[in-house]
Amino acid sequence: MDVIDLRSDTLTQPTDEMRQAMASAEVGDDVYGEDPSINKLQERSAEMLGKEAGLLMASGTMSNLVAALTYCHRGDEIVMGDQAHMFWNEGGGAAALAGAQIRLLPNDDQGRMNPADVEAAIRPP
């Protein structure tokens, strides 16, 4: 049986077909919105999710940090499971850059948190 390891985006390895597609892809400057491959990917992701726009991030870690910076103010709390990648593997970016505190709740063996625990953990504004 083949095992698919989803622990981290840093573990993935492109196939030969993926490498060929990358080598032959039309490219442009993404900073100026001129990369047709990136533009198409962002448009497609927005379409699939029913959103106005999409944004490609370089990693899941970057995505989590951008979410924290978008939704948190300094001193806010982020409630997450005690096995969360963001807590264990992302270098404290939410605290260091967003100024957010982390509040851990227990995860069950499927990685879920008890909704009642989440509700009880949310502090009043």
N, C-alpha and C positions, 0 to 999 in steps of 0.2 A: 504494500500500500504506500502511495506517495503521501508525504506529509507536507502541508502548506503551512509555512511558518509566518504568522501575522503579528509577531511580537513588535516589530518595528519596521518603519519604512527604510531603515538603513540595511536591512537584511536581503532586500530584493535584488535579484540579478537578472539583467535583460537577456532574452533569448537571442539567437543569431538573427531571427527575423526582426526583432525589435531594433537591434543594432543597425541592420540594413535600412529599416524605415527611418531611423534617426539620421543616418548618413546621407540619405537621399531627400530628406524633407526640405521643403522651401522654408527659408528662415529670413528673419528681419530683426529689427531692433525692438525688443519687447518694451523697453523703457519708454519709447515713443509710440507704442501701440501699433508697431509696423510688422509684427511677426504673425503671418497668416496662420501658422499652426497653433500658436497660443491663443490668438483671437478666436479661432474655430472651437478650440477646447473650452474656453470660457463661455462662449455663446451657447454651446451644447450643454454644458453643465447648468447654466441658468435656465435653459429651456426645460431640461429634465426635472429641475427642482421648482419650476414655476416662479422663478425670481427674475428681477429686472436685469441683473448682471451677474457674472461669475468672476472669480479672481483666483488665479493659479498661485499657490504657495509652494515654496521650495521643499517644504517638509511638513509632516504632521505637527512637529514641535512648533514651527513657525505659525501654523494655523491656530494652535491652542493659545499661543501668546497673543496673536492678533485678536482673538476672541476675548481674552482677558482684558486687553487694552481697550477694546471697543465697549465692553459692557460694564467694566468695573471702574470705580473711583478709588483714590487712595483711601485705604482703611476698610474697604469692602471685604467681604468674605466670599470665597469660592468653596462651596460644599462639594466634596468629591469622595469617591470610594477609596478605602485604604490601600487598594492595589493599583490606583490610577497611575498611568504612565506619566502624566503631567506632574505628579508629586515625586515619583521615584527617579525619573530619568531626564527631566528637562531643566536641571540646573537652577531651580528656584526663580525662573524668569518672571513668573506672575508676581512674586513678592518684590524682586529686585526692580523690575521695570514698571509694573502696573501698580505696585504698592498694595497689592491685595493679600489678605491673610488666607491661608488654606485651613479648612475645617474638614477633618477626615471622619468618615462614617464607615462601618464595616461593610465589606463586600461579601456576598454569599459565594458559593463555589462556582456560580455562573457569572460572577463579576457584577451582579446587581446589588443595588442598595434597597433597603426596605422603604417604601414610600412614606410610611408613618415616621420613620427615623429622619428622613429628609425634611418633612414638614416640621418636626419638632426642632430641628437644627437651625431653621431659618429664624434669625433674630429680627425683632421688630425694628423698623427704620428709626 
